[in-house]
Amino acid sequence: MRRKGFCLFILIACCCLLPIGAYGEERSFVGKVSVTGPETRLFSWLLKNTQPEEARMIIDAPVGSDGKVRHLYFEAKGPRLDGLRVDFLSVETVFNDFGPLESWTDEGPLEIKDVVVGYFDATMTDSDINGFLRGLTMEDDDGRWSSISVKFVPGGLSALGYYDIKNPSLSLKVELDGKLVLRERSEIWLDRYVFRVNNDDQSSVVEKALRDVQPIVDMKGFLFPVQLQTLELEMGRMRLATRVLPGSFDGISFAYRSR
């Protein structure tokens, strides 16, 4: 009798622990995610929106029919945000609402309806930014910027670019040294900068053109809403982060490699 009771206790304990063990198993994909349910569909949707070289997603429980996820962690190596490669990015969010599953398409949710708390940490290099800027032109009413390159240094940056004025037709070489600051918890602005131009008579035109490109980065359009607190610059690298850094946890885990 005592032996039967002990066996029954072991059986119940194993049944209780089984979901935890199952959640600890990670499903891995290479090249493409095989969508088998809302969890893999959500993972596939995040990959489509970030296009990373490698990525991992962890959720604390299966996605409900209401499309809500209580706790989510996502990290990515080499993701692309609006075409800009980021060296590494991690996000942790709490109380996510992706909308009811019946509103999802084959590609995933239509949007993120709500996130109560979001933590963010990302590092980017000046070489990746220069790769993005190569061949890019930015135009305003008076002219256009081209051949822009940047170099991150501790606490600031140096930049070189050409501003082509429409009237009179002139091409100005502009060199700049300055600081970067966070504003509105989502915008990066040039601050306390000095610039040199190869035509002093056009300095006021360049000054206006620099004002017109502010903010130089706006994170309001990022996939997850975040409130940035940290902007750190060191040689060749820039880091953006929230006050609380994201962290992984034990849960239902998915991993991906592009090849």
C-alpha positions as CSV (number, residue, x, y, z in Angstrom):
1,M,0.0,0.0,0.0
2,R,2.8,2.3,0.9
3,R,4.6,1.5,-2.3
4,K,1.5,2.2,-4.4
5,G,1.1,5.6,-2.7
6,F,4.7,6.5,-3.3
7,C,4.4,5.5,-7.0
8,L,1.2,7.6,-7.3
9,F,3.1,10.6,-5.8
10,I,5.9,10.2,-8.3
11,L,3.4,10.0,-11.2
12,I,1.6,13.2,-10.1
13,A,4.9,15.0,-9.6
14,C,6.1,14.1,-13.1
15,C,2.8,15.2,-14.7
16,C,3.1,18.6,-12.9
17,L,6.6,19.1,-14.1
18,L,6.1,18.0,-17.7
19,P,5.0,21.3,-19.1
20,I,8.0,23.0,-17.5
21,G,10.3,20.5,-19.2
22,A,8.5,20.9,-22.5
23,Y,8.8,24.7,-22.3
24,G,12.6,24.3,-21.8
25,E,13.0,22.7,-25.2
26,E,14.0,25.0,-28.0
27,R,12.8,24.6,-31.5
28,S,15.4,25.6,-34.1
29,F,14.9,26.8,-37.7
30,V,17.4,27.5,-40.5
31,G,16.4,29.7,-43.4
32,K,12.6,29.6,-42.8
33,V,10.3,29.0,-39.9
34,S,7.8,26.1,-40.3
35,V,4.6,27.7,-39.1
36,T,2.6,25.2,-37.0
37,G,0.6,27.5,-34.7
38,P,0.3,31.0,-33.4
39,E,3.7,30.8,-31.6
40,T,5.7,30.0,-34.7
41,R,3.6,32.5,-36.7
42,L,4.5,35.2,-34.2
43,F,8.2,34.3,-34.4
44,S,8.0,34.3,-38.2
45,W,6.4,37.7,-38.1
46,L,9.1,39.1,-35.9
47,L,11.8,37.7,-38.2
48,K,10.1,39.3,-41.3
49,N,10.1,42.7,-39.6
50,T,13.7,42.5,-38.5
51,Q,15.4,40.3,-41.1
52,P,18.2,39.1,-38.7
53,E,21.1,36.8,-39.3
54,E,20.3,34.9,-36.1
55,A,17.4,35.3,-33.6
56,R,15.7,33.9,-30.5
57,M,12.2,34.4,-29.1
58,I,11.0,33.2,-25.7
59,I,7.4,33.5,-24.5
60,D,6.2,32.4,-21.1
61,A,3.1,30.5,-22.3
62,P,1.3,29.6,-25.5
63,V,-0.4,32.5,-27.4
64,G,-4.1,32.7,-26.4
65,S,-7.0,33.1,-28.7
66,D,-7.1,36.8,-27.8
67,G,-3.6,37.2,-29.2
68,K,-2.1,38.3,-25.8
69,V,1.3,37.3,-24.6
70,R,2.1,38.0,-21.0
71,H,5.9,37.9,-21.3
72,L,8.1,38.0,-24.4
73,Y,11.9,38.1,-25.0
74,F,13.4,38.6,-28.5
75,E,17.1,38.9,-29.4
76,A,18.6,39.3,-32.8
77,K,22.1,39.4,-34.3
78,G,22.4,41.6,-37.4
79,P,18.8,42.7,-37.7
80,R,17.8,45.4,-40.2
81,L,15.6,48.3,-39.1
82,D,14.4,50.3,-42.1
83,G,17.4,49.0,-44.0
84,L,20.0,49.8,-41.3
85,R,21.9,46.8,-39.9
86,V,22.2,46.7,-36.1
87,D,25.0,44.7,-34.6
88,F,22.9,43.2,-31.8
89,L,19.4,43.9,-30.4
90,S,17.4,42.5,-27.5
91,V,13.9,43.3,-26.4
92,E,11.8,42.2,-23.4
93,T,8.1,43.1,-23.2
94,V,5.4,42.5,-20.7
95,F,1.6,42.3,-21.3
96,N,1.6,42.3,-25.1
97,D,-1.6,42.5,-27.1
98,F,-1.2,41.4,-30.8
99,G,-5.0,41.4,-31.4
100,P,-7.3,38.3,-31.5
101,L,-6.0,35.4,-33.6
102,E,-9.0,35.6,-35.9
103,S,-7.6,39.0,-37.1
104,W,-4.1,37.6,-37.9
105,T,-3.1,36.9,-41.4
106,D,-1.0,34.0,-42.7
107,E,2.0,36.3,-42.0
108,G,1.1,37.0,-38.4
109,P,-0.6,39.8,-36.5
110,L,-1.6,43.0,-38.2
111,E,0.0,45.1,-35.4
112,I,1.1,45.3,-31.8
113,K,-2.0,46.9,-30.2
114,D,-0.5,47.4,-26.8
115,V,2.6,46.7,-24.7
116,V,2.5,47.7,-21.0
117,V,6.3,47.6,-20.4
118,G,9.2,47.4,-22.9
119,Y,12.9,47.0,-22.2
120,F,15.5,47.5,-25.0
121,D,19.2,47.2,-25.6
122,A,21.0,47.6,-29.0
123,T,24.5,48.2,-30.3
124,M,25.4,49.5,-33.8
125,T,28.7,50.2,-35.4
126,D,29.7,53.1,-37.5
127,S,30.8,50.7,-40.3
128,D,27.2,49.4,-40.5
129,I,25.8,53.0,-40.5
130,N,28.3,54.0,-43.3
131,G,27.2,51.0,-45.3
132,F,23.6,52.2,-44.9
133,L,24.5,55.7,-45.9
134,R,26.6,54.7,-48.9
135,G,24.7,55.9,-52.0
136,L,21.9,57.5,-49.8
137,T,20.8,61.0,-50.6
138,M,18.6,63.2,-48.3
139,E,16.9,66.2,-50.0
140,D,15.3,69.3,-48.7
141,D,13.9,72.5,-50.3
142,D,17.4,74.1,-50.7
143,G,19.6,71.1,-51.7
144,R,20.5,67.6,-50.9
145,W,23.0,65.6,-48.7
146,S,25.1,62.9,-50.3
147,S,28.3,60.8,-49.7
148,I,27.8,61.0,-45.9
149,S,30.0,59.0,-43.5
150,V,30.3,59.0,-39.7
151,K,32.9,57.9,-37.1
152,F,31.9,57.3,-33.5
153,V,34.4,58.4,-30.9
154,P,34.0,58.3,-27.1
155,G,31.3,60.7,-26.2
156,G,30.6,62.0,-29.7
157,L,31.1,61.6,-33.5
158,S,32.8,63.0,-36.5
159,A,31.0,63.2,-39.9
160,L,31.8,64.1,-43.4
161,G,29.3,64.8,-46.2
162,Y,28.5,66.9,-49.3
163,Y,25.6,69.3,-49.5
164,D,24.6,70.3,-53.0
165,I,22.8,73.6,-53.1
166,K,20.2,74.0,-55.8
167,N,20.5,77.8,-56.2
168,P,23.2,78.8,-56.8
169,S,24.4,75.4,-58.0
170,L,27.2,74.6,-55.6
171,S,28.7,71.4,-54.0
172,L,29.8,72.1,-50.4
173,K,32.1,69.8,-48.5
174,V,31.0,69.7,-44.8
175,E,33.0,68.3,-41.9
176,L,31.4,68.1,-38.5
177,D,32.3,67.2,-34.9
178,G,29.6,67.0,-32.2
179,K,27.7,65.2,-29.6
180,L,24.6,63.1,-29.7
181,V,21.8,63.5,-27.2
182,L,18.5,61.7,-26.4
183,R,15.3,63.7,-26.5
184,E,11.7,62.6,-25.8
185,R,13.1,59.2,-24.8
186,S,13.0,58.2,-28.5
187,E,14.9,60.8,-30.6
188,I,18.6,61.2,-31.2
189,W,19.7,64.8,-32.0
190,L,23.0,66.3,-33.0
191,D,24.1,68.7,-30.2
192,R,27.0,71.1,-29.5
193,Y,28.4,70.6,-32.9
194,V,30.9,72.6,-35.0
195,F,31.3,72.3,-38.7
196,R,33.7,73.4,-41.4
197,V,32.6,74.1,-44.9
198,N,34.8,74.8,-48.0
199,N,32.8,78.0,-48.7
200,D,32.3,80.2,-45.7
201,D,29.7,82.3,-47.5
202,Q,27.3,79.3,-47.4
203,S,27.7,78.6,-43.7
204,S,24.2,79.8,-42.9
205,V,22.7,77.5,-45.6
206,V,24.5,74.5,-44.1
207,E,23.4,75.4,-40.6
208,K,19.8,75.4,-41.8
209,A,20.3,72.1,-43.6
210,L,21.6,70.6,-40.4
211,R,18.6,71.8,-38.4
212,D,16.3,70.3,-41.0
213,V,17.7,66.8,-40.6
214,Q,17.0,66.8,-36.9
215,P,16.2,64.4,-35.2
216,I,18.7,62.2,-37.0
217,V,17.1,59.1,-35.6
218,D,13.5,58.6,-34.3
219,M,12.6,55.4,-32.6
220,K,8.9,56.1,-32.4
221,G,8.4,53.8,-35.4
222,F,10.2,50.9,-33.8
223,L,8.3,47.6,-33.7
224,F,7.9,47.7,-29.9
225,P,7.3,50.9,-28.0
226,V,10.3,51.7,-25.8
227,Q,11.5,54.6,-23.7
228,L,15.2,55.1,-24.1
229,Q,17.4,56.2,-21.2
230,T,21.0,55.4,-22.3
231,L,23.0,56.6,-25.3
232,E,26.7,55.6,-25.1
233,L,29.3,56.3,-27.7
234,E,32.7,54.6,-27.8
235,M,35.3,54.1,-30.6
236,G,33.3,52.7,-33.5
237,R,30.2,51.8,-31.6
238,M,26.9,53.3,-30.3
239,R,24.7,51.7,-27.7
240,L,21.0,52.6,-27.0
241,A,19.1,51.1,-24.1
242,T,16.3,51.6,-21.6
243,R,16.9,52.1,-17.9
244,V,16.1,48.5,-17.2
245,L,17.9,46.1,-19.6
246,P,16.0,43.2,-21.2
247,G,16.7,39.7,-19.9
248,S,15.8,36.2,-21.1
249,F,13.9,33.7,-19.0
250,D,12.8,30.0,-19.1
251,G,9.8,29.5,-21.4
252,I,8.8,28.4,-24.8
253,S,11.8,29.1,-26.9
254,F,12.5,29.3,-30.7
255,A,15.8,29.9,-32.5
256,Y,16.6,30.9,-36.0
257,R,19.6,31.2,-38.3
258,S,19.4,32.6,-41.8
259,R,21.8,29.9,-43.1
